[in-house]
Amino acid sequence: MAQIRQPSHPVGVIARVPLPPPALCGFLLLLVLVFSASYAAGSAAGPVAPGMHGTGTAGSTGDGGAGGSGGGTRDMPGMTDGSGH
């Protein structure tokens, strides 16, 4: 007796690949567009304060510019710390 092979799926039915919901795809697309627009706007605006330097410069006292010795104003000629010295 000959065996007849049956197809694994009925004829006319297409196997579906599981896809994420359309709402999730739309949300991710919107997220990418918003971040791209914000990056472009930030790049066009340039640096916020071009003259500012990092806090780790040589000559800093490590106290963040606070203190009675005027350590935070040493690298700014003509500036005083307001303590009357």
KELUMBA-876745 format. One record per atom (N, C-alpha, C, CB): residue number from 1; residue in one letter; atom name; x, y, z. Coordinates in nm, 3 decimals, m for minus. Glycine has a CB too. Example, Ala and Ser with C-alpha at 12.3 -4.5 7.8 and 13.67 -1.06 7.14 Angstrom:
residues 2
@i = 1	aa = A	at = N	u = 1.319	v = m0.569	w = 0.780 $
@i = 1	aa = A	at = CA	u = 1.230	v = m0.450	w = 0.780 $
@i = 1	aa = A	at = C	u = 1.320	v = m0.330	w = 0.780 $
@i = 1	aa = A	at = CB	u = 1.131	v = m0.447	w = 0.905 $
@i = 2	aa = S	at = N	u = 1.285	v = m0.225	w = 0.708 $
@i = 2	aa = S	at = CA	u = 1.367	v = m0.106	w = 0.714 $
@i = 2	aa = S	at = C	u = 1.290	v = 0.003	w = 0.787 $
@i = 2	aa = S	at = CB	u = 1.408	v = m0.060	w = 0.572 $
This chain:
residues 85
@i = 1	aa = M	at = N	u = 0.083	v = m0.115	w = 0.000 $
@i = 1	aa = M	at = CA	u = 0.000	v = 0.000	w = 0.000 $
@i = 1	aa = M	at = C	u = 0.090	v = 0.124	w = 0.000 $
@i = 1	aa = M	at = CB	u = m0.096	v = m0.002	w = 0.120 $
@i = 2	aa = A	at = N	u = 0.064	v = 0.214	w = m0.090 $
@i = 2	aa = A	at = CA	u = 0.144	v = 0.335	w = m0.103 $
@i = 2	aa = A	at = C	u = 0.095	v = 0.441	w = m0.004 $
@i = 2	aa = A	at = CB	u = 0.137	v = 0.390	w = m0.248 $
@i = 3	aa = Q	at = N	u = 0.192	v = 0.508	w = 0.057 $
@i = 3	aa = Q	at = CA	u = 0.157	v = 0.615	w = 0.151 $
@i = 3	aa = Q	at = C	u = 0.150	v = 0.747	w = 0.077 $
@i = 3	aa = Q	at = CB	u = 0.260	v = 0.624	w = 0.268 $
@i = 4	aa = I	at = N	u = 0.045	v = 0.821	w = 0.104 $
@i = 4	aa = I	at = CA	u = 0.027	v = 0.952	w = 0.042 $
@i = 4	aa = I	at = C	u = 0.068	v = 1.059	w = 0.144 $
@i = 4	aa = I	at = CB	u = m0.122	v = 0.973	w = m0.005 $
@i = 5	aa = R	at = N	u = 0.158	v = 1.145	w = 0.101 $
@i = 5	aa = R	at = CA	u = 0.204	v = 1.253	w = 0.192 $
@i = 5	aa = R	at = C	u = 0.101	v = 1.364	w = 0.194 $
@i = 5	aa = R	at = CB	u = 0.343	v = 1.310	w = 0.148 $
@i = 6	aa = Q	at = N	u = 0.061	v = 1.400	w = 0.311 $
@i = 6	aa = Q	at = CA	u = m0.032	v = 1.512	w = 0.329 $
@i = 6	aa = Q	at = C	u = 0.050	v = 1.639	w = 0.356 $
@i = 6	aa = Q	at = CB	u = m0.132	v = 1.484	w = 0.446 $
@i = 7	aa = P	at = N	u = 0.012	v = 1.751	w = 0.297 $
@i = 7	aa = P	at = CA	u = 0.083	v = 1.876	w = 0.327 $
@i = 7	aa = P	at = C	u = 0.063	v = 1.913	w = 0.473 $
@i = 7	aa = P	at = CB	u = 0.034	v = 1.991	w = 0.235 $
@i = 8	aa = S	at = N	u = 0.163	v = 1.982	w = 0.531 $
@i = 8	aa = S	at = CA	u = 0.157	v = 2.019	w = 0.672 $
@i = 8	aa = S	at = C	u = 0.052	v = 2.127	w = 0.699 $
@i = 8	aa = S	at = CB	u = 0.294	v = 2.066	w = 0.720 $
@i = 9	aa = H	at = N	u = 0.016	v = 2.202	w = 0.598 $
@i = 9	aa = H	at = CA	u = m0.090	v = 2.302	w = 0.612 $
@i = 9	aa = H	at = C	u = m0.189	v = 2.284	w = 0.498 $
@i = 9	aa = H	at = CB	u = m0.030	v = 2.448	w = 0.613 $
@i = 10	aa = P	at = N	u = m0.314	v = 2.317	w = 0.524 $
@i = 10	aa = P	at = CA	u = m0.414	v = 2.299	w = 0.418 $
@i = 10	aa = P	at = C	u = m0.383	v = 2.386	w = 0.296 $
@i = 10	aa = P	at = CB	u = m0.554	v = 2.333	w = 0.471 $
@i = 11	aa = V	at = N	u = m0.428	v = 2.343	w = 0.182 $
@i = 11	aa = V	at = CA	u = m0.406	v = 2.415	w = 0.058 $
@i = 11	aa = V	at = C	u = m0.480	v = 2.548	w = 0.064 $
@i = 11	aa = V	at = CB	u = m0.452	v = 2.332	w = m0.065 $
@i = 12	aa = G	at = N	u = m0.414	v = 2.656	w = 0.022 $
@i = 12	aa = G	at = CA	u = m0.476	v = 2.789	w = 0.020 $
@i = 12	aa = G	at = C	u = m0.451	v = 2.870	w = 0.146 $
@i = 12	aa = G	at = CB	u = m0.623	v = 2.776	w = 0.000 $
@i = 13	aa = V	at = N	u = m0.390	v = 2.810	w = 0.246 $
@i = 13	aa = V	at = CA	u = m0.361	v = 2.883	w = 0.370 $
@i = 13	aa = V	at = C	u = m0.213	v = 2.917	w = 0.369 $
@i = 13	aa = V	at = CB	u = m0.400	v = 2.799	w = 0.497 $
@i = 14	aa = I	at = N	u = m0.184	v = 3.042	w = 0.390 $
@i = 14	aa = I	at = CA	u = m0.046	v = 3.090	w = 0.390 $
@i = 14	aa = I	at = C	u = 0.003	v = 3.096	w = 0.535 $
@i = 14	aa = I	at = CB	u = m0.033	v = 3.229	w = 0.320 $
@i = 15	aa = A	at = N	u = 0.121	v = 3.044	w = 0.559 $
@i = 15	aa = A	at = CA	u = 0.178	v = 3.049	w = 0.694 $
@i = 15	aa = A	at = C	u = 0.209	v = 3.194	w = 0.728 $
@i = 15	aa = A	at = CB	u = 0.307	v = 2.961	w = 0.704 $
@i = 16	aa = R	at = N	u = 0.164	v = 3.238	w = 0.846 $
@i = 16	aa = R	at = CA	u = 0.185	v = 3.377	w = 0.887 $
@i = 16	aa = R	at = C	u = 0.305	v = 3.387	w = 0.980 $
@i = 16	aa = R	at = CB	u = 0.060	v = 3.433	w = 0.957 $
@i = 17	aa = V	at = N	u = 0.386	v = 3.486	w = 0.955 $
@i = 17	aa = V	at = CA	u = 0.500	v = 3.514	w = 1.041 $
@i = 17	aa = V	at = C	u = 0.451	v = 3.611	w = 1.149 $
@i = 17	aa = V	at = CB	u = 0.622	v = 3.575	w = 0.960 $
@i = 18	aa = P	at = N	u = 0.477	v = 3.582	w = 1.276 $
@i = 18	aa = P	at = CA	u = 0.429	v = 3.672	w = 1.380 $
@i = 18	aa = P	at = C	u = 0.497	v = 3.809	w = 1.370 $
@i = 18	aa = P	at = CB	u = 0.453	v = 3.611	w = 1.519 $
@i = 19	aa = L	at = N	u = 0.419	v = 3.913	w = 1.360 $
@i = 19	aa = L	at = CA	u = 0.469	v = 4.050	w = 1.352 $
@i = 19	aa = L	at = C	u = 0.425	v = 4.127	w = 1.475 $
@i = 19	aa = L	at = CB	u = 0.419	v = 4.119	w = 1.222 $
@i = 20	aa = P	at = N	u = 0.501	v = 4.230	w = 1.513 $
@i = 20	aa = P	at = CA	u = 0.457	v = 4.312	w = 1.626 $
@i = 20	aa = P	at = C	u = 0.331	v = 4.390	w = 1.588 $
@i = 20	aa = P	at = CB	u = 0.569	v = 4.408	w = 1.670 $
@i = 21	aa = P	at = N	u = 0.253	v = 4.429	w = 1.687 $
@i = 21	aa = P	at = CA	u = 0.131	v = 4.504	w = 1.656 $
@i = 21	aa = P	at = C	u = 0.163	v = 4.636	w = 1.584 $
@i = 21	aa = P	at = CB	u = 0.052	v = 4.532	w = 1.786 $
@i = 22	aa = P	at = N	u = 0.075	v = 4.681	w = 1.496 $
@i = 22	aa = P	at = CA	u = 0.101	v = 4.806	w = 1.423 $
@i = 22	aa = P	at = C	u = 0.116	v = 4.927	w = 1.515 $
@i = 22	aa = P	at = CB	u = m0.012	v = 4.831	w = 1.326 $
@i = 23	aa = A	at = N	u = 0.046	v = 4.928	w = 1.629 $
@i = 23	aa = A	at = CA	u = 0.058	v = 5.040	w = 1.721 $
@i = 23	aa = A	at = C	u = 0.200	v = 5.050	w = 1.778 $
@i = 23	aa = A	at = CB	u = m0.044	v = 5.027	w = 1.835 $
@i = 24	aa = L	at = N	u = 0.262	v = 4.936	w = 1.805 $
@i = 24	aa = L	at = CA	u = 0.400	v = 4.937	w = 1.856 $
@i = 24	aa = L	at = C	u = 0.496	v = 4.988	w = 1.749 $
@i = 24	aa = L	at = CB	u = 0.441	v = 4.796	w = 1.902 $
@i = 25	aa = C	at = N	u = 0.476	v = 4.945	w = 1.626 $
@i = 25	aa = C	at = CA	u = 0.561	v = 4.994	w = 1.516 $
@i = 25	aa = C	at = C	u = 0.546	v = 5.145	w = 1.498 $
@i = 25	aa = C	at = CB	u = 0.526	v = 4.921	w = 1.384 $
@i = 26	aa = G	at = N	u = 0.423	v = 5.193	w = 1.505 $
@i = 26	aa = G	at = CA	u = 0.400	v = 5.337	w = 1.493 $
@i = 26	aa = G	at = C	u = 0.463	v = 5.416	w = 1.607 $
@i = 26	aa = G	at = CB	u = 0.252	v = 5.366	w = 1.489 $
@i = 27	aa = F	at = N	u = 0.455	v = 5.362	w = 1.729 $
@i = 27	aa = F	at = CA	u = 0.515	v = 5.430	w = 1.844 $
@i = 27	aa = F	at = C	u = 0.667	v = 5.435	w = 1.829 $
@i = 27	aa = F	at = CB	u = 0.477	v = 5.359	w = 1.974 $
@i = 28	aa = L	at = N	u = 0.728	v = 5.325	w = 1.788 $
@i = 28	aa = L	at = CA	u = 0.873	v = 5.324	w = 1.771 $
@i = 28	aa = L	at = C	u = 0.918	v = 5.419	w = 1.660 $
@i = 28	aa = L	at = CB	u = 0.922	v = 5.183	w = 1.740 $
@i = 29	aa = L	at = N	u = 0.840	v = 5.426	w = 1.553 $
@i = 29	aa = L	at = CA	u = 0.872	v = 5.519	w = 1.445 $
@i = 29	aa = L	at = C	u = 0.861	v = 5.664	w = 1.494 $
@i = 29	aa = L	at = CB	u = 0.778	v = 5.497	w = 1.326 $
@i = 30	aa = L	at = N	u = 0.758	v = 5.693	w = 1.570 $
@i = 30	aa = L	at = CA	u = 0.741	v = 5.827	w = 1.626 $
@i = 30	aa = L	at = C	u = 0.856	v = 5.861	w = 1.721 $
@i = 30	aa = L	at = CB	u = 0.607	v = 5.839	w = 1.699 $
@i = 31	aa = L	at = N	u = 0.898	v = 5.765	w = 1.801 $
@i = 31	aa = L	at = CA	u = 1.009	v = 5.786	w = 1.894 $
@i = 31	aa = L	at = C	u = 1.137	v = 5.818	w = 1.819 $
@i = 31	aa = L	at = CB	u = 1.029	v = 5.662	w = 1.982 $
@i = 32	aa = V	at = N	u = 1.165	v = 5.746	w = 1.712 $
@i = 32	aa = V	at = CA	u = 1.284	v = 5.771	w = 1.631 $
@i = 32	aa = V	at = C	u = 1.277	v = 5.910	w = 1.567 $
@i = 32	aa = V	at = CB	u = 1.300	v = 5.662	w = 1.522 $
@i = 33	aa = L	at = N	u = 1.160	v = 5.948	w = 1.517 $
@i = 33	aa = L	at = CA	u = 1.145	v = 6.080	w = 1.455 $
@i = 33	aa = L	at = C	u = 1.165	v = 6.193	w = 1.556 $
@i = 33	aa = L	at = CB	u = 1.008	v = 6.092	w = 1.390 $
@i = 34	aa = V	at = N	u = 1.111	v = 6.178	w = 1.676 $
@i = 34	aa = V	at = CA	u = 1.125	v = 6.283	w = 1.779 $
@i = 34	aa = V	at = C	u = 1.271	v = 6.297	w = 1.820 $
@i = 34	aa = V	at = CB	u = 1.037	v = 6.251	w = 1.902 $
@i = 35	aa = F	at = N	u = 1.340	v = 6.185	w = 1.844 $
@i = 35	aa = F	at = CA	u = 1.480	v = 6.194	w = 1.883 $
@i = 35	aa = F	at = C	u = 1.567	v = 6.248	w = 1.770 $
@i = 35	aa = F	at = CB	u = 1.532	v = 6.058	w = 1.927 $
@i = 36	aa = S	at = N	u = 1.535	v = 6.214	w = 1.647 $
@i = 36	aa = S	at = CA	u = 1.610	v = 6.268	w = 1.534 $
@i = 36	aa = S	at = C	u = 1.591	v = 6.419	w = 1.522 $
@i = 36	aa = S	at = CB	u = 1.567	v = 6.200	w = 1.402 $
@i = 37	aa = A	at = N	u = 1.469	v = 6.465	w = 1.541 $
@i = 37	aa = A	at = CA	u = 1.442	v = 6.609	w = 1.534 $
@i = 37	aa = A	at = C	u = 1.511	v = 6.683	w = 1.647 $
@i = 37	aa = A	at = CB	u = 1.291	v = 6.636	w = 1.538 $
@i = 38	aa = S	at = N	u = 1.511	v = 6.627	w = 1.767 $
@i = 38	aa = S	at = CA	u = 1.575	v = 6.695	w = 1.879 $
@i = 38	aa = S	at = C	u = 1.727	v = 6.697	w = 1.861 $
@i = 38	aa = S	at = CB	u = 1.538	v = 6.627	w = 2.010 $
@i = 39	aa = Y	at = N	u = 1.784	v = 6.591	w = 1.807 $
@i = 39	aa = Y	at = CA	u = 1.927	v = 6.590	w = 1.780 $
@i = 39	aa = Y	at = C	u = 1.964	v = 6.694	w = 1.674 $
@i = 39	aa = Y	at = CB	u = 1.972	v = 6.450	w = 1.735 $
@i = 40	aa = A	at = N	u = 1.882	v = 6.705	w = 1.570 $
@i = 40	aa = A	at = CA	u = 1.909	v = 6.804	w = 1.465 $
@i = 40	aa = A	at = C	u = 1.897	v = 6.945	w = 1.520 $
@i = 40	aa = A	at = CB	u = 1.812	v = 6.784	w = 1.348 $
@i = 41	aa = A	at = N	u = 1.798	v = 6.970	w = 1.605 $
@i = 41	aa = A	at = CA	u = 1.782	v = 7.104	w = 1.663 $
@i = 41	aa = A	at = C	u = 1.900	v = 7.137	w = 1.754 $
@i = 41	aa = A	at = CB	u = 1.650	v = 7.114	w = 1.740 $
@i = 42	aa = G	at = N	u = 1.946	v = 7.040	w = 1.833 $
@i = 42	aa = G	at = CA	u = 2.060	v = 7.063	w = 1.920 $
@i = 42	aa = G	at = C	u = 2.188	v = 7.087	w = 1.842 $
@i = 42	aa = G	at = CB	u = 2.079	v = 6.947	w = 2.013 $
@i = 43	aa = S	at = N	u = 2.205	v = 7.015	w = 1.732 $
@i = 43	aa = S	at = CA	u = 2.323	v = 7.035	w = 1.649 $
@i = 43	aa = S	at = C	u = 2.320	v = 7.172	w = 1.581 $
@i = 43	aa = S	at = CB	u = 2.334	v = 6.925	w = 1.544 $
@i = 44	aa = A	at = N	u = 2.202	v = 7.216	w = 1.541 $
@i = 44	aa = A	at = CA	u = 2.191	v = 7.346	w = 1.475 $
@i = 44	aa = A	at = C	u = 2.213	v = 7.459	w = 1.574 $
@i = 44	aa = A	at = CB	u = 2.055	v = 7.360	w = 1.408 $
@i = 45	aa = A	at = N	u = 2.171	v = 7.441	w = 1.700 $
@i = 45	aa = A	at = CA	u = 2.185	v = 7.546	w = 1.801 $
@i = 45	aa = A	at = C	u = 2.330	v = 7.559	w = 1.846 $
@i = 45	aa = A	at = CB	u = 2.096	v = 7.517	w = 1.922 $
@i = 46	aa = G	at = N	u = 2.406	v = 7.454	w = 1.839 $
@i = 46	aa = G	at = CA	u = 2.545	v = 7.459	w = 1.881 $
@i = 46	aa = G	at = C	u = 2.559	v = 7.448	w = 2.031 $
@i = 46	aa = G	at = CB	u = 2.610	v = 7.587	w = 1.833 $
@i = 47	aa = P	at = N	u = 2.681	v = 7.472	w = 2.081 $
@i = 47	aa = P	at = CA	u = 2.702	v = 7.461	w = 2.226 $
@i = 47	aa = P	at = C	u = 2.627	v = 7.571	w = 2.301 $
@i = 47	aa = P	at = CB	u = 2.852	v = 7.469	w = 2.258 $
@i = 48	aa = V	at = N	u = 2.582	v = 7.538	w = 2.420 $
@i = 48	aa = V	at = CA	u = 2.503	v = 7.633	w = 2.497 $
@i = 48	aa = V	at = C	u = 2.591	v = 7.746	w = 2.551 $
@i = 48	aa = V	at = CB	u = 2.432	v = 7.562	w = 2.612 $
@i = 49	aa = A	at = N	u = 2.706	v = 7.712	w = 2.606 $
@i = 49	aa = A	at = CA	u = 2.797	v = 7.811	w = 2.662 $
@i = 49	aa = A	at = C	u = 2.938	v = 7.779	w = 2.614 $
@i = 49	aa = A	at = CB	u = 2.790	v = 7.815	w = 2.818 $
@i = 50	aa = P	at = N	u = 2.979	v = 7.832	w = 2.500 $
@i = 50	aa = P	at = CA	u = 3.107	v = 7.794	w = 2.442 $
@i = 50	aa = P	at = C	u = 3.228	v = 7.828	w = 2.528 $
@i = 50	aa = P	at = CB	u = 3.122	v = 7.860	w = 2.309 $
@i = 51	aa = G	at = N	u = 3.221	v = 7.929	w = 2.616 $
@i = 51	aa = G	at = CA	u = 3.335	v = 7.968	w = 2.697 $
@i = 51	aa = G	at = C	u = 3.352	v = 7.888	w = 2.823 $
@i = 51	aa = G	at = CB	u = 3.324	v = 8.111	w = 2.733 $
@i = 52	aa = M	at = N	u = 3.261	v = 7.799	w = 2.853 $
@i = 52	aa = M	at = CA	u = 3.271	v = 7.724	w = 2.978 $
@i = 52	aa = M	at = C	u = 3.372	v = 7.610	w = 2.965 $
@i = 52	aa = M	at = CB	u = 3.133	v = 7.668	w = 3.019 $
@i = 53	aa = H	at = N	u = 3.438	v = 7.581	w = 3.075 $
@i = 53	aa = H	at = CA	u = 3.535	v = 7.473	w = 3.081 $
@i = 53	aa = H	at = C	u = 3.491	v = 7.372	w = 3.185 $
@i = 53	aa = H	at = CB	u = 3.677	v = 7.526	w = 3.112 $
@i = 54	aa = G	at = N	u = 3.544	v = 7.254	w = 3.177 $
@i = 54	aa = G	at = CA	u = 3.512	v = 7.151	w = 3.274 $
@i = 54	aa = G	at = C	u = 3.563	v = 7.186	w = 3.413 $
@i = 54	aa = G	at = CB	u = 3.569	v = 7.018	w = 3.230 $
@i = 55	aa = T	at = N	u = 3.519	v = 7.113	w = 3.513 $
@i = 55	aa = T	at = CA	u = 3.561	v = 7.142	w = 3.651 $
@i = 55	aa = T	at = C	u = 3.696	v = 7.083	w = 3.683 $
@i = 55	aa = T	at = CB	u = 3.459	v = 7.090	w = 3.748 $
@i = 56	aa = G	at = N	u = 3.750	v = 6.997	w = 3.602 $
@i = 56	aa = G	at = CA	u = 3.877	v = 6.931	w = 3.633 $
@i = 56	aa = G	at = C	u = 3.998	v = 7.005	w = 3.577 $
@i = 56	aa = G	at = CB	u = 3.876	v = 6.791	w = 3.581 $
@i = 57	aa = T	at = N	u = 4.000	v = 7.138	w = 3.575 $
@i = 57	aa = T	at = CA	u = 4.112	v = 7.213	w = 3.521 $
@i = 57	aa = T	at = C	u = 4.225	v = 7.220	w = 3.622 $
@i = 57	aa = T	at = CB	u = 4.069	v = 7.354	w = 3.480 $
@i = 58	aa = A	at = N	u = 4.345	v = 7.237	w = 3.574 $
@i = 58	aa = A	at = CA	u = 4.460	v = 7.253	w = 3.663 $
@i = 58	aa = A	at = C	u = 4.447	v = 7.386	w = 3.736 $
@i = 58	aa = A	at = CB	u = 4.594	v = 7.246	w = 3.584 $
@i = 59	aa = G	at = N	u = 4.479	v = 7.386	w = 3.863 $
@i = 59	aa = G	at = CA	u = 4.468	v = 7.509	w = 3.942 $
@i = 59	aa = G	at = C	u = 4.339	v = 7.516	w = 4.020 $
@i = 59	aa = G	at = CB	u = 4.478	v = 7.629	w = 3.853 $
@i = 60	aa = S	at = N	u = 4.250	v = 7.420	w = 4.004 $
@i = 60	aa = S	at = CA	u = 4.129	v = 7.421	w = 4.084 $
@i = 60	aa = S	at = C	u = 4.161	v = 7.363	w = 4.220 $
@i = 60	aa = S	at = CB	u = 4.015	v = 7.343	w = 4.015 $
@i = 61	aa = T	at = N	u = 4.093	v = 7.409	w = 4.322 $
@i = 61	aa = T	at = CA	u = 4.122	v = 7.368	w = 4.458 $
@i = 61	aa = T	at = C	u = 4.046	v = 7.243	w = 4.498 $
@i = 61	aa = T	at = CB	u = 4.092	v = 7.478	w = 4.554 $
@i = 62	aa = G	at = N	u = 3.949	v = 7.203	w = 4.422 $
@i = 62	aa = G	at = CA	u = 3.872	v = 7.085	w = 4.455 $
@i = 62	aa = G	at = C	u = 3.754	v = 7.115	w = 4.545 $
@i = 62	aa = G	at = CB	u = 3.959	v = 6.985	w = 4.519 $
@i = 63	aa = D	at = N	u = 3.739	v = 7.243	w = 4.587 $
@i = 63	aa = D	at = CA	u = 3.626	v = 7.276	w = 4.674 $
@i = 63	aa = D	at = C	u = 3.509	v = 7.332	w = 4.595 $
@i = 63	aa = D	at = CB	u = 3.669	v = 7.375	w = 4.781 $
@i = 64	aa = G	at = N	u = 3.516	v = 7.326	w = 4.465 $
@i = 64	aa = G	at = CA	u = 3.406	v = 7.372	w = 4.381 $
@i = 64	aa = G	at = C	u = 3.392	v = 7.522	w = 4.373 $
@i = 64	aa = G	at = CB	u = 3.280	v = 7.314	w = 4.429 $
@i = 65	aa = G	at = N	u = 3.495	v = 7.595	w = 4.412 $
@i = 65	aa = G	at = CA	u = 3.489	v = 7.740	w = 4.405 $
@i = 65	aa = G	at = C	u = 3.435	v = 7.803	w = 4.532 $
@i = 65	aa = G	at = CB	u = 3.404	v = 7.782	w = 4.290 $
@i = 66	aa = A	at = N	u = 3.390	v = 7.724	w = 4.626 $
@i = 66	aa = A	at = CA	u = 3.341	v = 7.779	w = 4.752 $
@i = 66	aa = A	at = C	u = 3.453	v = 7.775	w = 4.854 $
@i = 66	aa = A	at = CB	u = 3.217	v = 7.699	w = 4.803 $
@i = 67	aa = G	at = N	u = 3.447	v = 7.865	w = 4.948 $
@i = 67	aa = G	at = CA	u = 3.549	v = 7.868	w = 5.052 $
@i = 67	aa = G	at = C	u = 3.601	v = 8.008	w = 5.070 $
@i = 67	aa = G	at = CB	u = 3.663	v = 7.772	w = 5.019 $
@i = 68	aa = G	at = N	u = 3.666	v = 8.032	w = 5.183 $
@i = 68	aa = G	at = CA	u = 3.713	v = 8.166	w = 5.216 $
@i = 68	aa = G	at = C	u = 3.844	v = 8.203	w = 5.152 $
@i = 68	aa = G	at = CB	u = 3.726	v = 8.179	w = 5.360 $
@i = 69	aa = S	at = N	u = 3.916	v = 8.110	w = 5.089 $
@i = 69	aa = S	at = CA	u = 4.047	v = 8.143	w = 5.035 $
@i = 69	aa = S	at = C	u = 4.040	v = 8.201	w = 4.895 $
@i = 69	aa = S	at = CB	u = 4.133	v = 8.021	w = 5.034 $
@i = 70	aa = G	at = N	u = 3.925	v = 8.207	w = 4.835 $
@i = 70	aa = G	at = CA	u = 3.914	v = 8.261	w = 4.700 $
@i = 70	aa = G	at = C	u = 3.965	v = 8.165	w = 4.596 $
@i = 70	aa = G	at = CB	u = 3.989	v = 8.391	w = 4.689 $
@i = 71	aa = G	at = N	u = 3.969	v = 8.035	w = 4.623 $
@i = 71	aa = G	at = CA	u = 4.024	v = 7.936	w = 4.531 $
@i = 71	aa = G	at = C	u = 3.947	v = 7.927	w = 4.401 $
@i = 71	aa = G	at = CB	u = 4.025	v = 7.801	w = 4.596 $
@i = 72	aa = G	at = N	u = 3.818	v = 7.957	w = 4.403 $
@i = 72	aa = G	at = CA	u = 3.739	v = 7.948	w = 4.283 $
@i = 72	aa = G	at = C	u = 3.757	v = 8.065	w = 4.190 $
@i = 72	aa = G	at = CB	u = 3.597	v = 7.934	w = 4.318 $
@i = 73	aa = T	at = N	u = 3.818	v = 8.176	w = 4.238 $
@i = 73	aa = T	at = CA	u = 3.835	v = 8.296	w = 4.156 $
@i = 73	aa = T	at = C	u = 3.980	v = 8.318	w = 4.119 $
@i = 73	aa = T	at = CB	u = 3.781	v = 8.418	w = 4.228 $
@i = 74	aa = R	at = N	u = 4.071	v = 8.227	w = 4.151 $
@i = 74	aa = R	at = CA	u = 4.212	v = 8.246	w = 4.122 $
@i = 74	aa = R	at = C	u = 4.241	v = 8.257	w = 3.973 $
@i = 74	aa = R	at = CB	u = 4.291	v = 8.133	w = 4.180 $
@i = 75	aa = D	at = N	u = 4.169	v = 8.184	w = 3.893 $
@i = 75	aa = D	at = CA	u = 4.196	v = 8.185	w = 3.749 $
@i = 75	aa = D	at = C	u = 4.115	v = 8.291	w = 3.675 $
@i = 75	aa = D	at = CB	u = 4.167	v = 8.049	w = 3.691 $
@i = 76	aa = M	at = N	u = 4.046	v = 8.381	w = 3.750 $
@i = 76	aa = M	at = CA	u = 3.969	v = 8.489	w = 3.690 $
@i = 76	aa = M	at = C	u = 4.023	v = 8.623	w = 3.739 $
@i = 76	aa = M	at = CB	u = 3.817	v = 8.475	w = 3.723 $
@i = 77	aa = P	at = N	u = 4.114	v = 8.685	w = 3.662 $
@i = 77	aa = P	at = CA	u = 4.172	v = 8.810	w = 3.708 $
@i = 77	aa = P	at = C	u = 4.066	v = 8.920	w = 3.723 $
@i = 77	aa = P	at = CB	u = 4.281	v = 8.856	w = 3.610 $
@i = 78	aa = G	at = N	u = 4.081	v = 8.997	w = 3.829 $
@i = 78	aa = G	at = CA	u = 3.988	v = 9.106	w = 3.854 $
@i = 78	aa = G	at = C	u = 3.864	v = 9.066	w = 3.929 $
@i = 78	aa = G	at = CB	u = 3.949	v = 9.168	w = 3.726 $
@i = 79	aa = M	at = N	u = 3.847	v = 8.937	w = 3.960 $
@i = 79	aa = M	at = CA	u = 3.730	v = 8.890	w = 4.034 $
@i = 79	aa = M	at = C	u = 3.766	v = 8.874	w = 4.181 $
@i = 79	aa = M	at = CB	u = 3.677	v = 8.756	w = 3.976 $
@i = 80	aa = T	at = N	u = 3.672	v = 8.905	w = 4.266 $
@i = 80	aa = T	at = CA	u = 3.692	v = 8.883	w = 4.409 $
@i = 80	aa = T	at = C	u = 3.587	v = 8.784	w = 4.458 $
@i = 80	aa = T	at = CB	u = 3.684	v = 9.016	w = 4.490 $
@i = 81	aa = D	at = N	u = 3.614	v = 8.726	w = 4.574 $
@i = 81	aa = D	at = CA	u = 3.520	v = 8.628	w = 4.627 $
@i = 81	aa = D	at = C	u = 3.415	v = 8.693	w = 4.716 $
@i = 81	aa = D	at = CB	u = 3.595	v = 8.522	w = 4.703 $
@i = 82	aa = G	at = N	u = 3.423	v = 8.824	w = 4.737 $
@i = 82	aa = G	at = CA	u = 3.321	v = 8.895	w = 4.813 $
@i = 82	aa = G	at = C	u = 3.343	v = 8.891	w = 4.962 $
@i = 82	aa = G	at = CB	u = 3.187	v = 8.839	w = 4.783 $
@i = 83	aa = S	at = N	u = 3.457	v = 8.840	w = 5.009 $
@i = 83	aa = S	at = CA	u = 3.482	v = 8.833	w = 5.153 $
@i = 83	aa = S	at = C	u = 3.553	v = 8.957	w = 5.206 $
@i = 83	aa = S	at = CB	u = 3.564	v = 8.711	w = 5.185 $
@i = 84	aa = G	at = N	u = 3.583	v = 9.055	w = 5.122 $
@i = 84	aa = G	at = CA	u = 3.645	v = 9.180	w = 5.165 $
@i = 84	aa = G	at = C	u = 3.796	v = 9.175	w = 5.167 $
@i = 84	aa = G	at = CB	u = 3.597	v = 9.217	w = 5.301 $
@i = 85	aa = H	at = N	u = 3.858	v = 9.072	w = 5.117 $
@i = 85	aa = H	at = CA	u = 4.006	v = 9.064	w = 5.117 $
@i = 85	aa = H	at = C	u = 4.063	v = 9.141	w = 5.005 $
@i = 85	aa = H	at = CB	u = 4.052	v = 8.921	w = 5.108 $
